[in-house]
C-alpha cells in the first residue's frame, strides 16, 4: 500500500508559503516500472505441452467454495483496480473484458502495492491449481485454504499470477445505476460508473475517512419528491490510509467511478483514485450534470460566507436565552453566526455526541447527534469553527446553557440532527492552535466559566476517593477534588471513556497533588469538571499533608463470569439460612457480569449468605488493600465485608476482621455503581488472606446487592 504523507514535507517549507498555497494532492501517479517482473502470454497457455485447461471467471465461481482446485486450469482477466492510493488493501479486482464486462472477480492476496506488479488495465493470467474459491461477506473470491488465512501468500503469488508481457489496456467503466446492482452480483469486482450521483447530506463537508480508520459514506441516485429521499443509495467505503482520506467529500452531483463490491446484503463501492470522481460544484445551469444537487442543497454547502449575517460572541448568544428556566428552550431567530475555537471533542468518549467551543467571552456545549466528531477536520481541538445560529436552539440543562435542537425524540434528544450538521458548521480552513486555559481556583468559578476551558492548580482527590477508579461501570460517575484550603469541586467522568487503551472504570485516580485542565460544567448549583484526556490531570507533587500515596499493583482480580460459583471456582458460596444464594448475572449490564444476591422472590425472605474469595498470598508484602464496586436496590440490611487469614470451612467458626468500605447507599435505582476505594488489608501483610461478603435479609426487607471489579492489591 502506498501512503503519502504531505505534512512533513510541507513543514520543511516556510510557514508563510504553507499558509499561502497549502499542500495539495493532485492524485497523479507515475507508471510503475514493470521491468524484471515475470510475464507470460496467451501462446504459453495455448501450448499443448503445458496441458492447461482454460476456465472463464464464471466457470471458476461455480466451483465449490472451500475445496482446493486440483485441475491444471487457468483464468484470464483485466485488472480493474489499483491500490496506489492506498484505498484498496491486499485485494486485486478483475473483470473478464476491458469494456462491457460480464463477470468480475475478487482475488485475495497477501500483498500491498500490487499496482507495481499488476497495474490497472493489465491483462493477467492466474494458474488455479492449489488455490480455492472462498467466501467473505457472502461474496465468492479467489484465495487459498490455509491456517494463516485465505489470502494467497506473497511468496506464492509469482507461482500463480502472471502479467501479460504485452497487453495493458484502458479499462472502461461499465455504466450502471445503483438500482441495477441488485441482480448483478456477477459484476462484483468490475469497474463501474454512476452518473448523476451525489453523496448524501450526512457526508457533506466531512473528509473521506479519519486517519487509520475505515469510514462508510452514502451515495445516492434519483430523488423522490414525495418522500424527500434518494430512490437508491449505496455505501462508498473509504480507508483512513488512503492518500485522499483527509480530503473533503465532493459536494456536487456528477460522475462516480469505482469498484463494485458487496458485504452480505449491502452493496459497496471502492474508489481507486480521487481523479475518478467528477462531482465538484462547477455547474452553472440546470442543464449541467453537476448542478444543482438532486436534494436541492446549495451548490457549495461547505463554504462559509458571512454575507447577511451578524457576528455574535458566546456571551451574547447566552444573553439571547434571557432568564430561561431549567429544561426551557428558546430558538435563535436572527441571522447570526459564531466564530469559536473547539476546546473539547469526543475523542476519548468522555464527551458523547457533543463538543465544547469558546471565544474570548466564554464557552458553550454544542450537542450534535453524531459520533466520531473528533475525526472530522472542522471539529478537531484547536480548530477555528464558524457556526450559523439561525434556527438552532438554546436549552437550559441543569442551569448550563447548551446549543442544540428542539427535537426531544430518543434518537436525537435535543441534539442537532446528523443530516443537518452541514447546514450549521463550517471549517475555517486554518491550522489548529492551542486553546489557552483560563486560570482559576475552585472558589473563583462562576457562571461565566461554564463551558470554558480552565486550569486549576494544586488540587488533589479527597482521601475517601483514593483507590477508586475514575468511573464505576459504564455510567458517568463523580469523584471529588479539593485544594489545600478545603474548597471542593466534582470531577465528572463517563464510564465509557477510554483513556489511552484503558477504560475509565479501570484506572485508579491519581494519588498526588497537581494541576488539572478541564471544561467547566454545572448541574443545578454544583460546578463540575470534565477532562477530554487523562493527561489533563498532572498530579506529581506530594499531597497537602506531605504524603504521596502510591498506586498499589493488583495481585488478584475477578470481574465475574456467567455460571455462578460452582465447586472448584475462586469463590465459595455458603448459604447459612434461606433458600436463596449468591450467583452471577449480567442483567442490565451488557456483557459485564457481576456477583449478585437477593432474598426477594415475590416477597421478602430471611437469609444469611456468604461469598468468600479464594486465598491470596501476601507473602513479602508490606502494604495491601482490597477494592470492588457495589450496587444496591431496595431496602434491607447493609452488606458486610470481612477478611481472614484462617478460613475453617465454616463462616461461624472462622475468626473474621470486619472491613469498612464505601458502599452504594442509593436503594432507589440500579446502575449507580460505587467504588469502595482501597480498603486496608495491611493487617494481613506477609500472610494469606480471604475476603468475604456477608448478606443478610428479613421477611420484610430483602435488598439486592451486586458486587463487581473485585481486586486485591499489594506491594
N, C-alpha and C positions, 0 to 999 in steps of 0.2 A: 504494500500500500504506500502510495506517495503522499506525504503530509507536508504541506507548505507552511512555513512559519514566517510571516511577514513582519511580525512585531519587532523581532530582534534586529533585522536589517534596517528597519525604519528608524530605530533609536540610534543607530550609528550616524544617521544624518542629523544635521542641525535641527533643533526643535522648531525653529521658525519655518524651515522648509516642510517639516512634517505637518505643521498646522496649515500651511498654505496649500499643500497638494495631497496630503494623506498617503496611505498605502493602498493601492488598488490592484485587485487581482483581475487580469484580463482574460483568464480562462483559456489561454492559448498554450499549446504544448508542442514540443518538438517531436518529430517522428523518431521512434526508437531505433537504435542500431541493431538490426537483426542478424548481422554477420556473426558466424560462429554457432548459431543455433541449428540444431538438426532439422532438416526439412525433407519432405518426400513429395511425390506427385502421383497423379492418377494412374500412370503407367505401372508404377510399382505394385499397386493393389490389383491391377488387371493381369499381372504376370501370373500364369498358372502355377509357376514354381512356388509362389508364395502361398497358394492354396487358401486365399481369403474368400470369405462369403460376405457380400455387401448387404447390410441391413439399412433400411431407412430409419430416421428418428422415430417415426410412427411404429415401425416394427419393434424397435428397442423398448418403447414404453409399454408395449403389450406383454413383455416378459414378466414373469412372476417376481414381485418385489422380494428382496432378501435372499435370492438364490444366486450364487456365483455363476457367472457365464462361463461355460466350458468350450463353446464353439469358437473357431478361429474367424470371428466376424469383426467387421469394422463399420463405422458410420462416417459420413462426411457432413460438414455444415459450415456456416459462416459465423464468425464471432460478432454478436450483436452488441456486446458490452465492452466497457473499458473501466478498469479500476484506477486509472491515472489520477483522477480527482480524489480518490480515497473513499468515495461514497459506496462502492461495492467492495465486499470483503470476502476473499477466498472463495469466489464463485465465478465461473465462466458461463456466460449465457450464449446459446447458439440458436440459429434458425436454419431451415433447410434450403433457403434461397435468399439471395441478397435483396430481392424485391418480391412483394406479394407472397410471403412465406405461407406454408400450410401447416408447419409444425415448428415448435420451439423446444428447447431443452435446457435444463439447469444442470450444470456439471459442478459437483462439489470437490474442490481441490484445496489442498493444504499449502497454498502458495499466495504470496502477496506480490504486488507489482507484476501481475501476469501480463499486463499490456506490453511489457518489454519482450515477451516471447510470442504472445498471440495478440497483436494489436487488433482493434476493431476493424472489421472488414476482411480479416484473414480467412482464407479457406483452410480448414483443418480436418485432419483425419484422426479418429480415435479407435485404437485397437482394443476390443472389448474383453478379450479373454482374461479372466481373473478379476474383472470388475463386476458390478452388480447394480441393478436398479434398486434404489432405496426410496423411502418416503420421508418427507419432513413437512409438517403442517398440511398433510393430505395432498402434497404435490410430489409427483414422481420426479426423481432426479437420478443422475448417474453418479455413482460413487464406488465405495469399496466396503466390504464387510470385514471389520477388524475390531478388536477390543479397544483400540485407540480412537475409534470413531468411524464415520462413514466417508470422510474426505479422502481423496486419493493422496497419499503421502507425496511430499515434494520430490523425494528421491526416486519415486516410481513414475512420475509424470513423463520423463523422457522415454519410458518404455511403452507408453500408451498414447500420448497426444503428440501429433506432428503437424507442423505448419506446411502448407503447400509452398514449394520453393518459388513459385512464380505468380501465384494468384492472390491479389489483395484488391478488394473492390470497395465501392461506396455502398454502404448498407442504406437502403431507402426505407424509412419508417412506414409501416402499414397504418393507414388512417382508419381509426375506429372511433366509436363513441363509447362512453362508459356503459351505456345500456347494452352494448354488444359484447361486453366482457363475459356476461353470463352465457353459457352455452358454447364458449370458445376457449375452453381451457387448453386446447391443443396449441394455442398461441402463446402460452406462458413461456417466457424466455425470449420472445421476439421484441424487436424494437418497434414501438407503436407511436402514433401521433394522435393527439387530441386537438381538435380545432375549437375555437370559441369556448375555451375553458378558463376558469379563474379559481384562485384559492378562496376559500370561504372566509367570512368575517373574523372567525377566531384566529386565523393565521395572519391576518393583516397586521403589518407593522412589527411582526416578530421575525427573528432570524430562523434560518432553516433548521438548526439544531444547536443545543448547548454543547460546549466543549466536552468531548469524550462521552456524550450520551446520544442515544438514538431518539428521534422525535418523529411523530406522525403528524402530518398536516393534511387537511382535507381539501380536495379539489372537486369542483362541480361543473356540470354542464346542464343547460336548459334551466329555465326559471318558470315556476308555476305561480302565476299571479294570485291565484286563489289562496294557496297555502303559504305564499311568500317563502318558498324554499326551492332548492335545486331539485330537478327531476331525478338526477342521479349524481351520486358522489363516490369517490374512491379515495384511498389513502396514498399519499406520497410519503415514502419512508426515507428519512434522511439520517445519515451518520454524523455524529459530532466530530468525527475525524476527517470529514470531507474538507477539501480546501475552501469550499464555499459555505461551510457551516455557519459562519458568523455574518454572512450576507443577509440582507433583509429580503423576505419573500416578495416577489413582484406583485404589485397590487392591481395590475390591469387584467384585461381579457385578451386572450390570444392563443398562440400555439405552444403546446407542451409535447416534448418528445422524451420518452423514457422506456425502460424495460418493464414489460408486463409480468407481474408475479402474483402470488396468492399465498395467504396463510389461513388454513382452514377454510372458512367461507368468505373471508374478506379479501377483495382484490387490492393489490398493492402495486405501486409504480416506483421505480428506482431511476433517479437522474444519473446519467453517465457524466455529463459535464454541463455547467451552467449555461454555456452558449447554445445548448439545445432548447432553451426556453426563450420564447419571444412573447413576453406577457407584460411588458412595461407599458406605462400610460403615455403613449406618444400620439395616440389618435386625436384628430381634431374635429371629426364629424361622425354622425351616426352611421355612415356607410363604412367607416374604417373599422376593421375587426378588433382593434384594440380599445374601442371606446363606443359607448360607455360600458361600464360593468353590467352584467346581467341583473344583479341585485339592486341596481340603482345607486350604489355608493359613488361618492365623488371620485373623479378621475385621479386624484392624487391624495388619498386619505391620510397618508403618513407625514405629510409636510405641514408644519405648524406655521400659521400666519396670525399675527396679532391684529390684522386689519379688522376694524369694527369692534374690537374687544378692549375692555378696560382692565388694567392690571390691578390685582388685589394682593395684599400681604396675607400671611396666615392669620395674623391678629385681626385684620379687617374681615376676613372670612368668618372667623368665630364671632365677631360682633354682629354679623348678619343673623345669628341664631337668637340674639336678644336674651331673654330670660327663659330659655327653653327648659321645660321640666324634664325629669328623668323619663326616658322612653319616648320623648317627643321627637317629632320630625319637622323639618322646615325645608322647603325647596329653594334652591338658588335659581332665581328667575332672570337675573341680569346677565348680560353678555360679558362675563368676567373670565379672567384666567389667573392662574398662579404660576410663578416661576420659583421652584423649590429645588432642594438637593435631597436625594434619597439618603436617609440616615440609617435605615434598618430594613432588611427584607426577610424572606422565608428560607434562607439558605440552610439553616440547621434544623428547621422545623419548630423552633421555639415560637415563631410567629406563624400563624396559619391563615392563608388566604388574605393576607394584608401586608402592608408595608407602612413605614413612617417616613415622612419627608418634612423638611423645615426650611425656613429662611431666617433672616436676622431677627424677625419679630416673634418667632415661636415655631412649634412643630405640631403635626397632626397625624393621626392614624387614618389610613385610607383602606377601606375594605373592598376587596376585589374577588370575585368568585372564580379564581384561577389558582392552581397550584404551580409551583416551579417558577414563580415570578423572578427569582434571582437569576434564572438562565437567560432572561431577556436583557439585551444591552441597555435599554432605557431604564430598567429597574435595578441596575447594579448599584451597590452602595457607593456614594460619592458622585453619581451622575446627576447633572442638572436636568430637570424634568419640567416640561410645560403641561399644565392641566387646564383644560377647558371646563369651566364650572357650571355653565348653564344646564339646568335640568338635573343636576346631581342634588343630593340631599344631605343635610347636616342632621345628625342624630345625637341625642344625649344618652350615653350609655354609662350609667353609674357615675354621672357628673363629668364624664370625659366626652367632649365633642368630637365626633368622628365623621368622616366623609364617606358616603356610600350611596345606596339606592333606597327606594321606598318599598321594595319587594320583600315581604316577610315570609315568603314560602320557604319550606325547609331546605330546598336545594340551593337557594340564593341567600336567605337570611340577611337582608339589608345590604348585601354586597353588590357592587357594580357587576352586571352580568358579563360573563365571559365573552359573549358575542358583541358586546358594546365597548369593550376596552379600547378599541382603535379610535372610537369617537372622542375620547377624553384625554388620552395620554400620548405625549409626543416627545420623541428623543431630541435633545438639543444638539446632538452630534458634536459634542465637546468631550474632552477627556475627563474621566472621573477625577475628583480632587478629594483629599482627606476632609472628613467632616470634623470640625474642631468642637470638642465638647465644651459646654458651659461649666465653669467651676462652681460647685455648690457644696453646702453642708446639708445634713439632714434637716436641721432646723430652718434653713433658708428656703426649702422647697415651697413653691406656691403654685397656684393655678396657672400662672403664666408659664410654668415649666412643664406642664402636662403635654406630652408629645415631643418633648425636646430631648436631645442627646446631651447627657451631662456626665461629669466626672465628680465623684465624691471620694475624698481621700481619708485614709486612716480608719477604715471600717473593719469589723470582724463579725463572724457569725456568733450568735449568743451561745453560751455554754450548752444549753439544752439541745442545740442543733448539731453539735459536734458529733461525728459518727453517722449522721443522717446523710441521705443522698439528696441531690438537688430536686428530685421529684419522686413521687410514690406511685408506682404503676403507670398506666397510660394517661393519667389525668393531670391537669395543672395542679401544682402544689405550692405551698408557701414555706419559705424559711425566713428567718429574721436576722437582719444586720443591725449592728449598733456601733456607735462611736464611743470613745473613751469617756465622754460626758454622760453617757446613758441614753442619748437620743436613739430612737429605733425607726427602721423602715423595713417593709416587706420586700423580699425578692421573690418574684413570681416566676415559676418555671413550668413549661409544658412537658408532661411526661413522655410525649412522643418526640421531643427534641433529641437530636443526635449530635453530640459534640465530639468531633474527631470521628472515631469509629465506635464510640460507646454511647449508649442511651443515657439520658439524664438521670433515669431512675436507678442506674448502676454506679454513678460517680459520687463519691463522698464529698461533702462540702470542704472547702479549704480550711485548714486549721489555724493559720496565722492571721496577720493583720496587713492591710494594704489598701490599694485603690480599686475602685470599680468604675467602669464606664457602662452606661446603661440608658435606656429610654425610660422616661418618667411617665407613669400612668397613674390613674386614680380609680378607686371604686368606692362609691359613696364618699366618705370623708377620709379614706385611708390611702395614702400615697403608696405606689408600688413601683418597683424597678424591674425591667425586663432586659436580659442580655441577649444580643444576637449570637455571640460566640463565647465559649468558656474562657478564651484568652482575654476577655474583657474584665476578668477578675484576676488581679495580681496581688495575692496575699503572701508576701515573702518575709515579712517582718514579725518579730515576736508580738504576741497579743498585749493588750493593755496592762495585764498583770505580769508581763515579762516572760510568760511561758510560750512554748511553741508545740502544741500537741501534734504528734506525728500520726500519719495515716497508717493504721495497723494492717499488715498484709493478711489476706484471707487464707486461713488454713483449710477450712471446710465450708462448703456452701451447698444448699439444696433449694431449688426453685419448685420442687414437687412435680409429679407427673401423674398421668392417668393410672387408675388401678388401685388406689387406696394404699394400705400398708400391710401387705401380706407378710407371712413369716419369711425371714431372711432379708427383709428390706432394712434400710438405715434407721427406720423408726419403729418403735414398739408402741402399739395402741393397746391400752389397758382399760377395760370397762369395769369399774368398781361397782357401779349400780346403774340401773336404767337400761332400756333396750337399744338406745342409740349409741353411736360410736364415731370416732374420728375417721374421715375419709378424705378423698381429694376430688376437686371439681374445677371446671373452667367456665362455669355458667356466668355469662355477662362479662367475661374477661378475655374474649378472643381465644387464642391458643395458649394463654398463660394459665397453668394450673396452680392451685393453692390447696393448703390443708384447711378443712372446714369441719366444724362440729356444731350441731344444733339439737336441742332436746325437744323441738316443736314438731309434731306430726299431726297437724289439725287442731291440736290442743297442747298445752304445756305438759312436760314430763320431768320428774325428778331424776337427775343424772349426776354421776361423778365419773369423768373420763379423763385419762391421762394420755398424752402423746410425748414419748420420751425418745430423745435422739440417741444415735449410736455414740460410743465412747470416742472422744477425740483427745489425742495425746498433746499435752502442753509441755513436754519434756524440753528442758533447755530454754524455756521462755520465761521472761520476767514480767511481761505485760500481756493481758489477754482481755477480750471482750466478745460479747455476742450482740448481734443486731438482727432485726427482722422487721417486716411490716405487718400491720394488723388492720382489720376492718370489722366493725361490729354493726349489727342491725337488730332492732327490737330490744325491749327492756329485759334485764336479767343481771346476774352476777358478773362482776368483772373477771376477766381471765387472770389466772395466777401463773407466775413463771418462777421456776426453781432450777437449781443446779446441784449436782452431787458428784463426788469422786468415787463413791462406792454404791452402785445400784445392786440391791439384793435380789432383784427379780420381782419384788413386791413393793409398790409405792408406799404402802402403810408401814413397812418395816425399814424403809430407807431413810437415812438422815439427809434432809434437804436444807439448802440455804436459799431463802427466798430472794428473788431479784425484783427490782422495781423499774421496769422500762416505761417509756411513754407509750400509752395505748390509745387506740381510737376511742373516742367518747361520743361520737355522733351516732346515736341509736336510730336516727330517723332515715338513714339512707345507706345504701351500699355504694361502693366505689370510691369512697374518700379514704384511701389507704394512708395510714400514718406510720412513719418510720420511728422505730424505738429509740434510735440513737445508739451509741456504743455503751452497752451495759457492762460494767466491770466484771471480769472473771479473774481478777488478779489474785484472789484467794486460792485459786486453783493452779497458779503458775507452777510449772515443774511437775504437774500431776496429770492424771486423766480426768476428763470432765464430760458429763452428760447434762443436757439442758432439757427441761420438761415443761409442758403446758398443761395446767390443770383446769378443766372445765367443770363448772357446777351449774345446775339449774333446778327449778322447782316446778310444781304443777301450775303455778301462776305466773312464772317469769322464766322463759326459756329463750335466751338470746341466741343469735347465730354469730359465731366467731370464726374469722378466716385469718390464716397466717401464710405469709409468703416471704421469699427472698431471705431465707434463713442463712446466717453466716457466723462462723466462729473465727475470730482474728487473733493474732498473737505475734509478738516479736521478742 
